[in-house]
Amino acid sequence: MTLDLRRVAAFVVIAEELNVTRAAQRLHTSQQALSASLSELERQLKVTLIDRSPRQLLLTEAGKLLYTEAKPLLAAADAVERRLRDVAANSPPQLRLAHSPAITTEEVYRLLDGFRSAHPDTTIIVEQIYPRELESSLTSGRADVALFRIAPSLTPESSAFASAPVRFDRLRIAMAAGHPLAHREKVQFSDLRDQEIVIWAPPGASGYTAFLTALCRSAGFEPRVSISPNQGLPPATSVAGNQRVAFVTERPGLMLDGTVQVVELEPPAYAPIEAVWLRAGLSSWARTFLDDVRTSTPGE
């Protein structure tokens, strides 16, 4: 059996609209043609995908399964087609990376160090995304691989995705250069008990925030947190000119033109970087990047 991807794509639109008229409008086709396409797909698969009751359309269990599997399948096919066009046009190979705000562009640059040296002709496109954009970023082809400190929970479509930790970076504490703790070489977890800690999202909205909160609790205290006003910028920018502190992975020393001091944290704690990608359709360049970063030297 050969699965007709055009009919699968049309089914996805019907499943999203649960209305043939609206689905036909989205696809710029007639209702009759769309209904015929759906019937042919069901005949081909030998299952009923949509229950066509007089009052409304409902996905059957088979329809729900196909819908969850179809998006990444179509994304993989689109990715292959895109790469074939690039090859035909003699375009340089591309690696598309997405990263959450918890990972700075400098950290992404360091992750790419070995790959860039081995493949200098590859065009690298980097985009910052928020956790809620993970699935759409990968299924739309905007990114080959998405990087997070803690990968967000996925929908039932998650069977189409793979994830793995690729690096562990040592956590440190950033504070304004004039902060009372800034003169120390090391800060203990217990020193953070009375500090206001800047986070980028509430614990319930960010796996990384939950991870940092759990570290504080394991050290014996409930952290006092506030949300960063500088969304999309590195965490250290949120402590310049105030008395708050932030967990960072930058190296110890002054940064941001000397306005922020980064200090070692004891006992040592490490934050992961997790990669997420589509199981099907991963480009050879993305696979090479993943292989390289998983065998490179861990973060300092």
N, C-alpha and C positions, 0 to 999 in steps of 0.2 A: 504494500500500500504506500502510495506517495501522498503526503499531506500537502494540500494546496494552501500555501501561506496567505494568499490573497483572501481566500474564504475565511481562514482563521482570523485575519486582521478585521474583516467585516464582522465576524462573530463577536470580537472584543468590543466593538462599538455598540452592537446590539445589546450585549451584556451590561455595558455601562449605562445605556439609556433606558433599557427595558421598554422601548417604544420604537417600533419599526419606522414610524414617520420621522421622528427626530433623528434616528440613526441614519436614515436615507438622506436627510438634509445634510448631516455632517459629512457623509461620504459622497455627496453630489451625485446620487444615483436615484433610481426609482424604487418605490416600495416593492413592486413586483420583482424586480431584479434582485433586490436584497433578500426577499423571502425565498426566492429560488436558490440563491447562494447558500442560505442557511440549510434549506432542505437537502441540498446536494452534499453539504458537509456532514450532516447527520447520516445520510445514506452511506457516505464513504466510511465514516467511523462506526457505523452500525449501533449508534446510541441516540437517544433523544437529549438534546442539549437545553432546550427551552420548552417549558410547559406553556402552550398557547391557550390559556383559558380565555373566555369571552371578555372578561373584565380587565385582565392584565397579563403581562408576560412574567414568568418566573423561571429562574435558573434551576435546572435539575441538579442532582448531585454530580452527574457527569459534566454538566455545564459549568458548575462551580470549579471543578477540578481543571477543566480545560482553560477557564479564564485565568486561574492562578498560574498555570504553566505557560500560557500563550504569550504573555508580555515579555518575559525574558527570552523565550524562543524567537519571537519576532525581533527583539533587540539584537540577539546574536546574529540573525540573518542580515539585518541592516548593517551591522558592524562588518561582516564579511564582504557585503556588497560595497561598502564604503572603502575598505582596504583594496578591493579589486580595482575600483576606479582610480585610487591613488597610484597603484602599480602601473595601470595602463597609461596614466598621465606622467609617469616618471616622477611623481611627487616624493619628497623625502618621507621616510616612515615617521609616524607620530606616536607619542605616548601622552595620554590625557590623564592627569591626576586631579583628584578633588581632595580637599582636606577641610577638617572642621576648624573653627576659630581657636580651639584648644591647642592646635599645632601651628606654629608660626611658619611663615614662608622660609625663614632661615633654616628651620629644622627640615622642611621639605627639601631644601637645597642640599643639606648635608646627606639626607637619605639618597639623593640622586648622584652622589659623588662618584661612586664606582661605575654606575651605569653611564654617566656622561663621559667618563674617561674611555670606556670601552666602545661607546657608540656615539661619537661626536657629531655624526650627521643626522641624528634623530631629532626631530622637532619635539620639544616638550612643552605642553600646555598645562598650566596649573590654575585651578579655580578654587576659591573658598566656598564651601557650602555649609548649611546648617543640617543637623541630624535629620530633620523632617524631609530633607531633599535627597537623602541617600538613595532610595530605590529609584526615584525618577531620574537622578543623575546617571545611574548605571544603565537603566533600561532604555533611556533616550540616546545613549551613546555619547553624552557630554563627557563622561569619564570612563576610563578603562578600569581604574582602581580608585577606591575612596579610602582615605586615611582618617582614623579617629583615635583619640586617646582610649576611649571605651566605645566600641561599636554599639550603636543604638539597637534596640529590639526591632525585629523585622515583622512584617505581616505574615499571614499564611503563605505568601509567595516565597518565604525565606528559603525553601528547599532549592530554589533556583540560584541562591547565592552561596558563596563560600567566604570564610573569614579565617584569619590567623594573626597572631601577634608577630610583628616583624622586628620589633626593637623595644628595648627598655631604657628609659632615660632617668638619670638620677634627679630627684626633686630637690629644689632649693627654695629659699624664701627671698622674695624681693620686697623692698621697702624704700621709702624716700631716703635720700642721702642723709637727711637730718634726723631720721627716726632714732629713738633711744637704743634700738638693737643693731643699728647699722655699723657701729664701731666694732662689733664682735666678729671673730673669725668663724664661729659656729653658733648656731641657734638650736636649742633643744626643742623637741615637740612640746614639752611642758611650758616653754616660754610663750607658746602661742595661745595658751589658755585664756589670757585676758586681752588678746588682740582681736581686732575686727579683720576678718579674712575676706578678701574680695573673690567672688566666684562669678562666672559669666552667665550661669543659669541656675534656677532653683533645683534642689536635689531631685525632685520628681520629674524634671524635664531634661536632665542630663546625667548620663551614666558616669561621666568623669567627675561631676560634682559629687555624686553619691560615693564614688571611689575615694575622693579626698576627705569627705565627711567621715567615712568609715575609718580612715587612717587616724583621724583625730580622736574618734571614739575609742579606738584600740589603744590610744595613748592615755586614755583616762579622762577625757573631757569632751563636752559638747561644744563644737565650734560656734562662735558668733560670726555670722556671715552677712554679707551685703552683696547685691548684684552690681556688677561692673557697669558704669555708665558708658564705657568705651566698647560697645559691641563691635566685633569684627577686628579689633586691634589686639596685639599681644597683651597678656595679663599684666605685665610690668607697667604698662602705660596707666593703669588704674590706681597706682600707688604714688605716682609723682605728685609732690606738693600736698600730701595729706599724711595722716598717721595710720593708714591701713597697711596690711601686708597681703601678699599673694603667693601662692605656690607657682613656681616657674621651673623650667628646665634649662635656662641659660646658665652659662658658666659663671663662677664667682667673680665679683668685681663691679666696677661702675658701668652703667649703660645709660642710654638716652641722654647723651651729652652731660653725663655726670650727675643727673638728677635722681637716679635710682641706684641703689646698692643691692647686689645679690650676694647672699651669705649661705654657706653650707648648712645643711639640716642634719641633725643627729637625733636618733640613730638613722642610718641611711634608709631611704625609701625610694622606690622606683616606679615610674609611671609607664605603662605600655603604650606603644603605638600599634593599633590593629588595622589591618588592611581588609577590605571587603571587595569582592568582585563577582561577576556573573560566572557561574560554572561553565556555561556554554558560550562559545564565541570569543574567548579571551585571546587577544592578539599575541603573536610571538614576542613582540616587544614588551608587552605588559607582563608576560610570563617571565621573560628575562629579567625585568626589573624586580619582580617578586623573588626570584631565585637569588638575585644579587643581594638584595637588602636583607634577606633572611640569613645569609651567610656572612654578612659584613660584621665589623666590630661593633659590639653593643655601645649604646650612648654612654657618655661620661657623666 
